[in-house]
Amino acid sequence: MADVTIEIIKNGPYIVKGEVELKDADGNSYPVEKRMALCRCGASTEKPFCDGTHSKIGFQEAEHAVPDSSEG
């Protein structure tokens, strides 16, 4: 199994560490990186990557996952 971790930065991006393949919705691959920051706020101009916009717009994360959410 690959040695990959995903760290959630409070009110910021997901930090993915480890070599993973990232594909967009059309199946196009991005270059494999050992570390990447993925946007959670939806406002990055570099999607799917974080460009720091979350701090400019005051992005507030949900405090905890909601297991019984209708979105799951």
C-alpha positions, -999 to 999 in steps of 0.1 A, spaced: 0 0 0 12 35 -8 24 57 20 0 86 16 -14 110 42 -41 137 39 -39 165 65 -68 189 69 -56 225 76 -81 244 97 -100 267 74 -75 259 47 -66 232 21 -62 195 22 -24 187 23 -17 154 4 17 139 11 29 109 -8 30 101 -45 -6 99 -57 -21 102 -92 -47 131 -94 -72 130 -122 -99 156 -130 -135 149 -138 -126 142 -175 -100 116 -165 -70 139 -173 -40 133 -151 -19 159 -133 18 153 -128 26 131 -98 38 152 -69 51 142 -34 31 170 -18 1 191 -30 -24 214 -14 -60 209 -26 -86 236 -25 -116 232 -1 -131 266 -3 -140 265 -40 -126 299 -47 -91 291 -59 -81 303 -94 -57 273 -95 -83 245 -89 -80 218 -79 -50 233 -61 -51 259 -33 -38 294 -41 -45 309 -7 -78 325 -15 -95 308 15 -77 333 38 -89 363 17 -125 353 16 -127 342 53 -135 305 45 -148 287 75 -148 249 76 -173 226 91 -159 217 126 -166 180 122 -178 155 97 -215 149 99 -220 111 95 -258 113 91 -257 141 66 -281 138 36 -251 148 14 -233 115 22 
